[in-house]
Amino acid sequence: MKILPVLLYRCFFVFLLVSLSACSPHTKPTSLNQLPGAEGTDTASQAEEVSTIVEPEISAQEELAALKQLGVSKEGTLASLPEGLNLSQYDFPVTINKQVLYYLDLFQGKQRKSFTSWLSRSTLYIPSIQEEFKKAGLPRDLAYLAMIESGFNPSAYSPADASGLWQFIEGTGRNHGLKIDSWVDERREPDKATKAAIRYLSRLYSEFGDWYLAVAAYNAGEKRIETAIKNYNTEDFWEIAGSDGIYLETKRYVPKLIAAILIARNPEKFGFTEITYQKPQQYETIDLPGGVDLEAVAVTSNTSVKRLRTLNNELQKNQTPPKYKNYALRIPMGTKELVASNLDKLHPVTTTIYTTHTVKNGETLTTISNLYNISKTTLLKANNLRTAELKKGLHIQIPSTATKYVLLKKGERPEDRLAKANTGNKQPVLHQMKAGETLAKIAKQYQVPVKTIMQWNKISDLRQVKKGQQIALYLDRPAPATMAGTTQIAKATTPKGPADIPSLETTKKRSIASSQPPAAPKNKQQTWYVVKNGDSVWNIAKKFQVSAQDLRQWNKLSSNNLQTGNKLIIKKEG
């Protein structure tokens, strides 16, 4: 965001009439109603991500053209300001000149609707931002820099890949402590991004000793401002703005910020009297291990994935990052105990859904299977085809899966839920792992997500899966007949849950002689585990491949709170 190649890139786009800013390229969003933070809205899921391009640059070219005609002046008249406006109440330096007056008119006129939206959203973030700025010794009014950067939209992004409230590009964000990868983008998390902005702005002010120059450097990059100061032998922003030392975009950046601060601090005096201010979101956090599906959390907390994505705007996918030992997930206020007590009671149910593909000229079974990442055998069976030859116009059914989570009732077991659903050919399947097979290969073969198979079989580490191991597949459809190494379990011998799957040989014998009484269950052996620092009920349960519910019951735990040094009973199969 603050380096010369990006500045040149932005300058080029300015001449192409693209609305960009020297700090972080901006264009208007597709919809003001698709902004996280607004009640009932949030960032869309990974598959349906909403395009929320940066909003404040709605009329960038018009602004640049007007300011070019105005020129730069150091002072202006106060006659155009509302009566009773006390400039001494601001802690960011306020200069009134024709550039500032231009933006005051623009915000009250052509951009009134947009500025109203910014004011409405400001109350979601301003209280916490100003509190952080106060702690850091920065002007509290500087919080409105986020207004002209993103319009207070934490999901805003620009064509140069700047993102979040403060419009950091990746390099600048990482340099100031933000994590950015395929799972999280902390530029989009308001609190973390605000702390990064504080670190950056503090460094800029320490370097330049002037807030106008520091803000200009935030927009243009410190090297650009350093060069301008040296070349024009002045540390006065307005003198630099009157030269060719900085881009026109940066020249407008400071007066635009001053005008935004003036109105935002006194909206009624500038005619903004009917603003529906939004309330900051209320939430609490719960530590969850990596790889937890937000759909599962949504079911336990009686909320939606959409709501969870709103609260956890940094998440790139509908899942806690797999590599995190613990991830502090924000959940609706008052739901922490509900999530903690119900998360281990969930049973994943995978269903098959179909989409229709019309065969085009030149398409083959191979090209279609590659397009949808499924096997040719699966396509043939799904469509009752006996030949791989396809005619143009033929409608092909493309099977895929969707996983939902069912919250088991008190005393209900996964096999009970499964038995209710097992009508017709809907039977669980055992797959015996062969040499060289992986869960990823099995998942693709059966069109079931890897994480679902792991949940069914209580597998916490893919390295635990070995040759000869029985993998239970709780399908709502028959297994493909061509799949070797699988056995459908007879209804009379439905397994006692994913952790108690009988061996393949035992299953075959029971299928033949199901009238014989079942063997008595094996006795459970008891062992002890000493709680270590950082342990939780959840990760101990995962370590010993037992349920958190059983762990609490064996140890008569009324909550998930553990103390280091406590001894827990662990029961294993004898």
C-alpha positions in Angstrom: 0.0 0.0 0.0 2.9 2.4 0.7 5.5 1.4 -1.9 6.5 3.1 -5.1 5.5 0.3 -7.6 2.0 0.4 -6.2 1.9 4.2 -6.5 2.9 4.1 -10.1 0.3 1.4 -10.7 -2.3 3.6 -9.2 -1.2 6.7 -11.1 -1.5 4.8 -14.3 -5.1 3.9 -13.5 -5.9 7.4 -12.7 -5.2 8.4 -16.2 -7.3 5.5 -17.4 -10.2 7.1 -15.4 -10.3 4.4 -12.9 -11.2 5.5 -9.4 -8.1 4.9 -7.3 -6.4 6.3 -4.3 -2.6 6.6 -3.9 -3.0 4.9 -0.5 -5.3 2.0 -1.5 -7.1 1.9 -4.9 -10.8 2.3 -4.5 -14.0 1.9 -6.5 -17.6 1.9 -5.4 -19.2 -1.2 -4.1 -21.8 -3.2 -5.9 -24.3 -2.7 -3.1 -24.4 -0.7 0.1 -26.6 -3.3 1.7 -24.0 -6.0 1.3 -21.7 -4.8 4.0 -20.7 -6.8 7.1 -21.7 -5.1 10.3 -25.1 -4.0 9.0 -27.9 -5.9 10.8 -28.7 -9.1 9.0 -25.7 -8.8 6.6 -22.2 -10.1 6.5 -19.4 -11.4 4.3 -20.8 -14.2 2.1 -19.5 -17.7 2.3 -16.5 -18.9 0.4 -18.7 -20.0 -2.5 -20.8 -16.8 -2.6 -18.4 -14.1 -1.6 -20.0 -10.7 -2.0 -18.1 -8.1 -4.1 -17.6 -5.1 -1.8 -15.2 -2.9 -3.6 -14.0 0.2 -1.7 -16.8 2.8 -1.5 -15.4 6.3 -0.7 -14.0 6.8 -4.3 -17.5 7.1 -5.9 -16.6 10.3 -7.7 -12.8 10.3 -7.7 -12.3 11.8 -11.1 -14.8 14.5 -10.5 -13.0 15.4 -7.2 -9.5 15.4 -8.9 -10.7 17.6 -11.7 -12.4 20.1 -9.3 -9.4 20.3 -7.0 -7.0 20.8 -9.9 -9.0 23.9 -10.9 -9.1 25.1 -7.3 -5.4 24.8 -6.8 -4.0 24.6 -3.3 -4.3 27.3 -0.7 -3.1 27.4 2.9 -6.0 29.4 4.4 -9.6 30.1 3.6 -12.7 31.8 5.0 -14.8 30.6 8.0 -17.9 32.3 6.6 -19.1 29.1 5.0 -19.0 27.1 8.3 -22.1 26.6 10.5 -22.6 29.0 13.4 -21.4 27.8 16.8 -18.8 25.4 15.4 -16.0 25.3 17.9 -12.8 24.3 16.1 -10.9 24.0 19.4 -12.8 20.9 20.3 -11.0 18.8 17.7 -7.7 17.0 18.6 -6.7 16.6 15.0 -5.4 19.9 13.5 -8.1 21.7 11.5 -7.4 24.0 8.6 -10.2 25.7 6.7 -9.3 26.5 3.1 -11.1 26.2 -0.3 -10.2 22.5 -0.6 -11.7 21.7 2.8 -14.8 23.8 1.9 -15.1 21.9 -1.4 -15.3 18.6 0.4 -17.8 20.0 3.0 -20.0 21.0 0.1 -19.5 17.6 -1.7 -20.4 15.5 1.4 -23.5 17.6 2.0 -24.5 17.6 -1.7 -23.7 15.0 -4.3 -22.2 12.5 -1.8 -24.8 13.0 0.9 -26.3 9.5 0.5 -22.8 7.9 0.8 -21.7 10.0 3.7 -25.0 9.2 5.5 -24.2 5.5 5.1 -20.7 6.1 6.5 -22.1 7.9 9.5 -24.6 5.1 10.0 -21.8 2.5 10.1 -19.3 4.6 12.0 -20.9 3.7 15.4 -20.0 0.1 14.8 -16.3 0.9 15.0 -15.6 4.4 16.2 -16.0 3.8 20.0 -13.4 0.9 20.0 -11.1 2.7 17.5 -11.1 5.9 19.5 -10.4 4.0 22.7 -7.4 2.3 21.1 -6.2 5.6 19.7 -6.5 7.3 23.1 -4.4 4.5 24.7 -1.8 4.9 22.1 -1.7 8.7 22.5 -3.0 9.4 19.0 -5.6 12.0 18.1 -9.1 10.4 18.6 -10.4 12.3 15.5 -7.8 10.4 13.4 -10.2 7.4 13.7 -12.2 9.0 10.8 -9.3 8.1 8.5 -11.0 4.7 8.3 -14.1 6.6 6.9 -12.3 8.0 3.9 -10.3 4.8 3.4 -13.2 2.3 3.4 -16.4 4.0 4.4 -16.2 1.9 7.6 -16.5 -1.4 5.6 -14.2 -4.1 7.0 -14.7 -6.2 3.9 -13.8 -3.5 1.4 -11.0 -4.2 -1.1 -9.4 -2.5 -4.0 -8.0 -3.5 -7.4 -4.5 -3.3 -5.9 -5.5 -5.8 -3.2 -5.8 -3.4 -0.4 -8.3 -4.6 2.1 -10.2 -3.9 5.3 -11.2 -0.8 7.3 -7.7 0.7 7.0 -7.0 -0.6 3.4 -3.7 -2.4 4.0 -2.0 -4.2 1.1 -0.6 -7.5 2.1 3.0 -6.4 2.5 2.2 -3.4 4.7 -0.3 -5.5 6.7 2.2 -8.2 7.4 4.9 -5.6 8.3 2.6 -4.3 11.0 1.6 -7.6 12.5 -1.3 -8.9 10.5 -1.7 -12.6 9.5 -2.8 -13.1 5.9 -3.1 -16.6 4.3 -5.8 -18.8 2.7 -7.6 -19.2 6.0 -7.5 -15.8 7.7 -7.0 -12.2 6.5 -6.6 -10.1 9.6 -6.8 -6.9 7.5 -10.6 -7.6 7.5 -10.8 -7.9 11.3 -11.5 -4.4 12.6 -9.8 -4.7 16.0 -6.6 -6.3 14.7 -6.4 -4.0 11.7 -6.9 -0.9 13.9 -3.9 -2.0 16.1 -1.9 -2.3 12.9 -3.0 1.1 11.8 -2.0 2.6 15.1 1.5 1.0 14.8 1.9 2.5 11.3 0.5 5.9 12.0 2.6 6.2 15.2 5.7 5.4 13.2 4.9 7.9 10.6 4.2 10.7 13.1 7.4 9.9 14.9 9.3 10.3 11.6 7.6 13.5 10.3 6.5 15.2 13.5 3.4 16.6 11.7 0.0 14.9 11.4 -0.7 16.3 7.9 2.6 14.8 6.6 2.0 11.6 8.5 -1.5 11.2 7.0 -0.1 12.1 3.5 2.6 9.4 4.0 -0.1 6.9 5.0 -1.6 7.6 1.6 1.4 8.0 -0.6 4.2 6.2 1.2 6.8 7.7 3.4 9.5 7.7 0.7 7.4 9.9 -1.5 6.9 12.4 1.3 10.6 12.3 2.3 11.6 13.0 -1.3 9.1 15.9 -1.6 10.4 17.5 1.7 14.0 17.2 0.4 13.3 18.4 -3.1 11.2 21.4 -2.1 13.0 22.2 1.1 9.8 22.5 3.2 8.0 20.5 5.9 4.7 22.4 5.3 2.1 20.0 3.8 0.3 22.8 2.0 3.4 24.0 0.3 4.2 20.5 -0.8 0.6 20.1 -2.0 1.1 23.2 -4.1 4.1 21.6 -5.8 4.5 18.6 -8.1 6.1 16.6 -5.3 3.1 14.5 -4.6 0.2 13.1 -6.7 -3.1 15.0 -6.8 -4.7 12.1 -5.0 -2.5 12.7 -2.0 -3.1 16.5 -2.2 -6.8 15.9 -1.7 -6.4 13.3 1.0 -5.8 15.7 3.9 -8.6 18.2 3.1 -11.0 15.3 2.6 -10.1 13.9 6.0 -10.5 17.3 7.7 -14.0 17.7 6.1 -15.0 14.2 7.2 -13.9 14.9 10.8 -15.8 18.2 10.9 -19.1 16.7 9.8 -18.8 13.4 11.6 -18.2 15.2 14.9 -21.1 17.7 14.4 -23.5 16.0 11.9 -26.5 18.0 12.9 -24.8 21.3 12.3 -24.2 20.2 8.7 -27.7 19.0 8.1 -27.3 15.3 8.8 -30.2 15.0 11.3 -31.9 11.7 10.4 -29.1 9.1 10.7 -29.9 5.6 11.8 -26.8 4.7 13.8 -25.9 1.1 14.0 -25.0 -0.5 17.4 -21.7 -2.3 17.9 -22.1 -6.1 17.8 -22.3 -8.0 21.0 -20.3 -11.2 21.2 -18.3 -13.6 23.3 -15.5 -15.9 22.3 -14.9 -19.6 22.7 -11.6 -21.5 22.0 -12.1 -24.2 19.4 -9.5 -26.4 17.8 -8.6 -26.0 14.1 -10.8 -27.5 11.5 -14.2 -27.0 13.2 -17.0 -26.4 10.6 -18.9 -23.2 11.2 -22.0 -25.1 10.2 -21.5 -27.2 13.3 -21.1 -24.2 15.6 -24.2 -22.6 14.0 -26.3 -25.6 14.8 -25.1 -25.7 18.4 -25.6 -22.0 19.0 -29.0 -21.8 17.2 -27.6 -19.2 14.8 -26.4 -19.1 11.2 -23.1 -19.4 9.4 -23.8 -16.0 8.0 -24.0 -14.5 11.4 -20.8 -16.3 12.5 -19.0 -15.0 9.4 -20.1 -11.5 10.3 -18.6 -11.8 13.8 -15.5 -13.4 12.4 -14.8 -11.3 9.4 -11.2 -12.4 9.1 -12.1 -16.0 8.2 -11.7 -16.8 4.6 -13.6 -20.0 4.7 -16.5 -21.6 6.7 -14.0 -23.4 9.0 -11.6 -22.6 11.8 -8.0 -22.6 10.5 -6.8 -26.3 10.6 -3.3 -25.5 11.7 -4.5 -23.6 14.8 -4.3 -25.5 18.0 -6.9 -23.2 19.4 -8.9 -20.5 17.6 -10.8 -17.9 19.5 -14.1 -17.9 17.6 -16.6 -15.0 18.2 -20.1 -16.3 18.8 -23.4 -14.5 19.7 -23.6 -13.2 23.2 -25.0 -15.8 25.6 -24.3 -18.9 23.5 -20.9 -20.0 24.9 -22.2 -22.6 27.3 -24.6 -23.9 24.6 -21.8 -24.4 22.1 -19.4 -25.9 24.6 -22.0 -28.5 25.8 -23.5 -29.4 22.4 -20.5 -29.4 20.0 -19.6 -33.0 20.8 -23.2 -34.1 20.4 -23.4 -33.3 16.7 -23.7 -36.0 14.1 -22.7 -35.0 10.5 -25.2 -36.2 7.8 -24.0 -36.1 4.3 -26.6 -36.0 1.5 -26.3 -36.2 -2.2 -27.4 -33.3 -4.4 -27.5 -33.2 -8.2 -26.9 -30.5 -10.8 -27.7 -30.9 -14.5 -25.0 -30.5 -17.2 -25.9 -30.3 -20.8 -23.3 -32.0 -23.0 -21.8 -29.5 -25.5 -20.2 -30.3 -28.8 -16.8 -32.0 -28.4 -17.3 -32.8 -24.6 -16.4 -36.3 -23.4 -17.0 -38.2 -20.2 -13.4 -37.4 -19.3 -13.7 -33.6 -19.8 -16.9 -33.5 -17.8 -15.5 -35.6 -15.0 -12.4 -33.3 -14.8 -14.6 -30.2 -14.9 -16.6 -31.4 -11.8 -13.7 -33.3 -10.2 -15.5 -36.6 -9.9 -14.7 -40.0 -11.3 -16.0 -41.3 -14.6 -17.3 -44.4 -12.8 -19.4 -42.2 -10.6 -20.8 -40.3 -13.6 -21.7 -43.5 -15.4 -23.5 -45.0 -12.4 -25.3 -41.7 -11.5 -26.8 -41.6 -15.0 -27.2 -45.3 -15.7 -24.9 -45.1 -18.7 -23.3 -48.2 -20.1 -21.0 -46.4 -22.5 -18.7 -43.4 -22.3 -20.0 -42.0 -25.6 -22.0 -38.8 -25.1 -24.2 -37.0 -27.6 -24.5 -33.3 -27.8 -27.5 -32.0 -25.8 -27.6 -35.0 -23.5 -28.5 -34.0 -19.9 -26.0 -35.4 -17.4 -26.7 -35.5 -13.6 -23.7 -34.4 -11.6 -23.8 -35.7 -8.1 -22.2 -33.8 -5.2 -22.5 -33.8 -1.5 -23.6 -31.4 1.2 -23.0 -32.0 4.9 -25.4 -30.9 7.5 -25.1 -31.3 11.3 -27.8 -32.9 13.4 -27.9 -32.2 17.2 -28.6 -35.4 19.0 -31.2 -35.4 21.6 -30.5 -36.3 25.2 -29.6 -40.0 25.4 -29.7 -40.3 21.6 -26.7 -42.0 19.9 -25.5 -41.4 16.3 -26.5 -45.0 15.4 -30.1 -44.2 16.6 -30.3 -41.2 14.3 -28.8 -43.3 11.5 -31.2 -46.2 12.0 -34.2 -43.8 11.6 -32.8 -42.6 8.3 -31.9 -46.0 7.0 -34.7 -46.8 4.7 -34.3 -48.7 1.4 -30.7 -48.7 0.3 -29.5 -46.1 2.8 -27.0 -48.2 4.7 -23.7 -47.4 6.3 -20.6 -48.8 4.5 -17.3 -50.1 5.7 -14.2 -49.4 3.6 -11.0 -51.3 4.4 -8.0 -49.2 3.7 -5.6 -50.7 1.1 -1.9 -50.0 0.7 -1.3 -46.5 -0.7 -4.8 -45.3 -0.1 -5.5 -42.0 1.6 -8.6 -40.5 3.1 -8.5 -37.9 0.4 -8.7 -40.6 -2.2 -11.6 -42.3 -0.3 -13.4 -39.0 0.0 -13.2 -38.4 -3.7 -14.2 -42.0 -4.4 -17.4 -41.7 -2.3 -17.9 -38.0 -2.9 -17.8 -37.2 0.8 -15.7 -34.4 2.4 -12.5 -35.6 4.1 -13.4 -33.8 7.3 -16.7 -35.6 7.5 -15.1 -39.0 7.2 -12.7 -37.9 10.0 -15.7 -36.9 12.2 -17.5 -40.1 11.5 -14.5 -42.2 12.6 -13.2 -39.8 15.3 -9.9 -39.4 13.4 -8.0 -36.3 14.6 -4.8 -36.9 12.6 -4.6 -38.1 9.1 -1.4 -39.9 9.9 -3.4 -42.3 12.2 -5.0 -43.9 9.1 -3.2 -47.1 8.2 -3.5 -50.1 5.8 -6.2 -52.5 6.8 -8.1 -50.0 9.0 -11.9 -50.1 8.7 -13.4 -46.7 7.7 -17.1 -46.2 8.4 -19.0 -44.2 5.8 -22.5 -43.1 6.9 -24.0 -42.5 3.5 -27.6 -41.7 2.6 -27.1 -43.6 -0.7 -25.8 -47.0 -1.7 -22.1 -47.4 -2.2 -21.0 -47.8 -5.9 -21.0 -51.5 -6.7 -17.7 -51.2 -8.4 -15.9 -50.0 -5.3 -13.7 -52.8 -4.0 -13.0 -53.3 -0.3 -16.4 -52.1 0.9 -19.1 -54.0 2.8 -22.6 -52.7 3.4 -23.6 -53.3 7.0 -26.9 -55.2 7.4 -29.7 -53.4 9.1 -29.7 -55.9 12.0 -26.1 -55.1 12.7 -26.0 -51.3 12.6 -22.7 -50.3 14.2 -22.7 -48.8 17.6 -21.3 -45.4 16.4 -18.3 -44.4 14.5 -15.9 -45.4 17.3 -17.2 -49.0 17.6 -17.3 -50.3 14.0 -17.0 -54.1 13.9 -14.3 -55.7 11.8 -15.0 -56.6 8.2 -14.8 -60.3 8.9 -17.2 -60.0 11.8 -19.6 -58.0 9.7 -19.7 -60.7 7.0 -20.4 -63.4 9.6 -23.2 -61.4 11.2 -24.8 -60.7 7.8 -25.0 -64.5 7.3 -26.1 -65.5 10.8 -27.9 -62.4 12.1 -30.2 -64.5 14.2 -27.4 -65.4 16.6 -27.3 -63.2 19.7 -24.6 -60.5 19.6 -21.4 -61.1 21.5 -21.1 -59.4 24.8 -19.3 -56.0 24.7 -15.6 -56.0 25.7 -14.8 -54.7 29.1 -13.3 -51.2 29.2 -9.9 -50.7 30.7 -9.4 -47.6 32.8 -6.3 -45.4 32.8 -5.4 -42.0 34.1 -4.4 -38.8 32.4 -2.8 -35.8 34.2 -4.1 -32.4 32.9 -1.3 -30.3 31.4 -1.1 -26.5 30.9 -3.2 -25.6 27.8 -5.2 -28.8 27.9 -9.0 -28.7 27.2 -11.7 -31.3 27.4 -12.0 -31.1 23.6 -8.3 -31.8 22.8 -8.0 -34.5 25.5 -11.0 -36.3 24.0 -9.5 -36.0 20.6 -6.1 -37.3 21.8 -7.7 -40.5 23.3 -10.4 -40.8 20.5 -13.3 -40.6 23.0 -16.2 -38.1 23.1 -16.0 -35.0 25.2 -19.4 -35.9 26.6 -18.1 -39.3 27.8 -15.0 -37.7 29.3 -17.1 -35.3 31.3 -19.4 -38.1 32.4 -16.6 -40.4 33.5 -15.1 -37.6 35.6 -18.3 -36.1 36.8 -17.3 -32.7 35.3 -20.1 -30.1 35.4 -18.3 -27.9 32.9 -15.3 -27.8 30.5 -13.1 -26.1 33.0 -9.9 -28.0 33.9 -7.1 -27.3 36.3 -3.5 -28.2 35.5 -2.5 -31.3 37.6 -5.9 -32.8 37.8 -6.2 -36.5 37.1 -8.8 -37.6 34.6 -10.2 -41.1 34.1 -9.8 -42.3 30.5 -11.7 -45.5 29.5 -10.4 -47.6 26.6 -11.6 -50.7 24.9 -10.1 -53.8 26.6 
